Amino acid sequence: MDIINFDGLLIGIATFLIIGLFHPVVVKAEYYWGTKCWWIFLVLGIVGTVASLLIESVFVSAICGVFAFSSFWTIKEVFEQEERVLKGWFPKNPKRTYPEHKP
């Protein structure tokens, strides 16, 4: 054990930061564009997946994979964020119309 490998810790830190970054992105995206922005996260997820498959560095490939699947998860979160807005847990954008809330 001559060398300490920090890759796992760095990937963990990067994962934490990426997931933390996506939370306010979901809130802002739903506020300004509603659920119709879901396709942007689909494209980001596909790009991240392709990059993860093509990049030789295991470290960078893992980060791209985390970004890709965080983007895919964000699609679900954008739709759930709209539900949270309709329940009154988050502010509505006064410039947008919302579907009726079904309890």
WOZISUL-V864439 format. One record per residue. RES is the residue in one small letter. NEAR is the number of other ideal C-beta (glycine too) atoms within 8 Angstrom. D_CENTER is the distance of its C-alpha to the mean C-alpha in whole Angstrom. Layout:
[[RES & NEAR & D_CENTER] [RES & NEAR & D_CENTER]]
This chain:
[[m & 3 & 37] [d & 2 & 38] [i & 4 & 34] [i & 4 & 31] [n & 5 & 28] [f & 6 & 25] [d & 8 & 22] [g & 7 & 21] [l & 7 & 21] [l & 9 & 19] [i & 12 & 16] [g & 8 & 16] [i & 8 & 16] [a & 10 & 13] [t & 9 & 11] [f & 8 & 12] [l & 8 & 11] [i & 12 & 8] [i & 9 & 7] [g & 7 & 9] [l & 8 & 8] [f & 13 & 4] [h & 8 & 7] [p & 7 & 9] [v & 9 & 7] [v & 12 & 7] [v & 10 & 11] [k & 8 & 12] [a & 13 & 11] [e & 15 & 12] [y & 10 & 15] [y & 6 & 16] [w & 7 & 15] [g & 8 & 15] [t & 8 & 14] [k & 6 & 15] [c & 11 & 12] [w & 10 & 10] [w & 7 & 12] [i & 8 & 10] [f & 13 & 7] [l & 11 & 10] [v & 8 & 12] [l & 11 & 9] [g & 13 & 9] [i & 9 & 13] [v & 9 & 13] [g & 14 & 11] [t & 11 & 13] [v & 8 & 17] [a & 11 & 16] [s & 12 & 16] [l & 7 & 19] [l & 5 & 21] [i & 9 & 21] [e & 3 & 24] [s & 6 & 23] [v & 6 & 21] [f & 9 & 19] [v & 8 & 18] [s & 13 & 17] [a & 10 & 15] [i & 11 & 13] [c & 13 & 12] [g & 11 & 12] [v & 12 & 9] [f & 11 & 7] [a & 16 & 8] [f & 10 & 8] [s & 11 & 4] [s & 14 & 4] [f & 10 & 7] [w & 9 & 6] [t & 13 & 4] [i & 12 & 7] [k & 7 & 9] [e & 10 & 8] [v & 15 & 9] [f & 10 & 12] [e & 8 & 13] [q & 13 & 12] [e & 13 & 15] [e & 8 & 17] [r & 9 & 17] [v & 14 & 18] [l & 9 & 21] [k & 7 & 22] [g & 5 & 22] [w & 5 & 20] [f & 10 & 18] [p & 5 & 20] [k & 7 & 21] [n & 7 & 21] [p & 4 & 25] [k & 3 & 24] [r & 7 & 23] [t & 2 & 24] [y & 10 & 22] [p & 5 & 24] [e & 4 & 26] [h & 7 & 25] [k & 3 & 26] [p & 2 & 26]]
